[in-house]
């Protein structure tokens, strides 16, 4: 059996979300095309093979890898593609529900050479009772934009596939990013720097089972800003200005002009922790206007980048 696509999922204590994820994967219809599932058990308290049903149809090769990366997602991701036997790697997560044709659609896109990297939508607001926060989240990145090539700053795993050879050539994800967030963006910039084509297709959808709240997301963005974002800005010159990072440079750093000075001062005022907390409480209670979700997300990153927090 020669798998045509390798689905790689890091997981730690996956719980009910991972059970639903596996259930959806058992229903995959690839038209008989062999595929493989590589699960990277990143230190679960109960080993994956002892806690979940891993019985799959005969055309699926299942492999479990155990890592002790202490939550270092790049290490876990890299362990997956390093064991892949298929020419295409599909990078996803354990809190995803997969439509039964998603693997076949990715395979077909690569057969038609639609792009080196194929990225689809990871939908958060798929339930009828989706919150304003979840609906806003689906507008981020490439959001509902039509199919086209996309810039590297929007590269994100969850519903993305690429040649396994590209992962081997680039070394995959940077393990120096050992806190939440940023490994996808940093890798996306490196791919683009090698001339790799990144193609977005919103018709390729998976469904995110995560129920992260606005407050939890804000905490994650602060962590990302102080770790992965800061690291990427130092490592990748092309990432300069990512997420408004240029506005938290020292007030009198070049270029110095009235507009730049005014914006830098204004950004500092809007990022005062009491202001941020006030907006956060408002959005938790009312969920509108939606542009304030953008403020909370980007603002959290900039707080972390400048060495501050809102708590």
Secondary structure, DSSP 8 states (H G I E B T S, - for coil): ---SEEEEEEESS-HHHHHHHHHHHHT---TT--EEEEEEE-S-SS-HHHHS-----TTEEEEEEE---TT-HHHHHHHHHHT--SSEEEEEETTEEE-TTHHHHHHHHHHTT--SEEEEEEES--STT--HHHHHHTTSTTTT--SEE--GGG--SSSEEEEHHHHHHHTSS-TT--SSS-HHHHHHHHHHHTT--EEEEEEEEEEE-----HHHHHHHHHHHIIIIIHHHHHH-GGGTTGGGGGGGS-TTSSS--HHHHHHHHHHHHHT-HHHHHHHHHHHHHH--STHHHHHHHHHHHHHHHTT----
